[in-house]
Amino acid sequence: MSYLALARKYRPQTFSEVLSQDFITSTLQNAITLGRVSHAYLFTGPRGVGKTSTARIFAKALNCLSPDGASPCGECENCVSITNGTSLDVIEIDGASNRGVEEIRSLREAVKFVPVKSKYKVIIVDEVHMLTEQAFNALLKTLEEPPEYVIFIFATTDQHKIPVTILSRCQRYEFKKISYSQMLENLENILKIENISYEKDALNYIIRNSDGCMRDGLSLLDQVIAYSGGNIKIEDTLYLLGITDNYLSNDLFSAILKEDVKSLPDIISQIDEKGIDYKYMTECLIEHTRNMLFITFAEKSPRSDITEQEREYYNNLQPYGDKGRLYSLFQILQKLINDLKYSDFARYVFEFAVFKSASLSSIIPLLDKENTVKAAPVIKTENKSIVKEEVKSEVKSSEENIYENIKPAENIKEKEEVKQKEESISTPDENGIWVRVMNMVSAKDMMLYGFLQHAKIVKDTSDHLIIKFPSDRQFQYKNIKNGRLRDSFEHIVGNITGKDTKIDVEIEKDSEYEKKNEIVENESSKPKQQEQKQTVKKNQIATYASHKLKEEYKDDKFIQASMKELGAEIINVEKK
Ligand SMILES: [Zn+2]
């Protein structure tokens, strides 16, 4: 006896053998029992999930000579000839290769003859969406007034390509992908019958590569059996599936998470030597990231067909996979996929992204608490005098800081820069979110960073952020308040706080300038707010006096005329 492929050998022959489509099979059976059979059916859904098999079983059930209720016996003359594809009353045509108007015309002719040995003439058209427009039109005629004994069953993977006129004349049934558990059960049953031993993880890989399509699953199983000779092992399966290079993406991902930068060049060379597509490798890394996120935070298996090996792999990596890192990693990889599409230097683009991924803790500079103050942004007063503010907010920072676990940067250059700026810095509360926001902004959006340098923090809790620009920073204020930098700013703040933080961007009015300075003058006797302490240096008061003078001279008629004539403005007034 010649060898019969598993997909054919184990093709479902009764309604109960059709997997995962219970709703459809029971509806069809009811239709037969109740005598309410429609003359046209449309079966839609992905390939290999049982559409054609169900059509054949339905044809058998309709024409069976000794049915058991609505189930075909499988043994009578009609059942056997339909199973063997020799029935004269069940015509099966493939829409892909018989798509022209001529074929449909001959089909119409065939329909005119009454069935030879059965009750119904069943026409099964597979891949019906492939028919041409004229063919559909020709078909429509028959569908409108079919002879009583004719039943059409159309099957398609793409119902959107079928004209509405056809759709509206059919009863539609949507087939689902076959679930993991049913697929596994079916494969295990078949292997038992075939008396073949197997490793369960091998089946997991087969199911994963079948994507809910039983036919694919069985074809793969066939190949693996042929290769491994009656004892299915993981290695053989991986080899046949062409995923022996799995370990490379595993090694790469763990090197990235562990920030083991030294081993990267070697792994990348291996990827290059084996000619593995960088885009494919990036996709693998994205999948690893996703799986890691599921296992670590949802405490849920990322997929039902996960293998024991994989579970162990992810469990070992858990200590390295904090949320902030995984989110950032996902962003980098997603961008990498895009970059690879347009770059002529795939390897370099890939390398840079991978190195960046493996250096996240130094790219997203973070504070340890001692360094908090140094990384704060620069805020200059209008007259460039030096003000040191110490703001002590009672509000504690959100515990949800996603970057908390990433170590601070050790970027020397940056530290030097910070040192230089230190003198003119006013420092926000180290428990607030501002410093973290600025650190992330500096890594992501230099323009926004430049703009925010002029802002002063009024409030920086994770619930509410208020920043204020000096009156001469209209441009920066407008761009961040509702201009094009708003989105980027909101996004970064959201990333830091992990929630929808309210953001207010304000600007000082000119009159506020005076008020502020008056407060500064009276500081020692009357603090502005209890939680704010301000230390004012002597030269501040001197500058304030000069400001007063400037205001006086503004009203001077001679000076006003000169200003108008020359387009000048008063910059400074000094007392002699
Ligand atoms: Zn029968």
Residues whose N, C-alpha, C, O or C-beta is under 5 A from the ligand:
A	BS01	ZN	C64 L65 S66 P72 C73 G74 E75 C76 C79
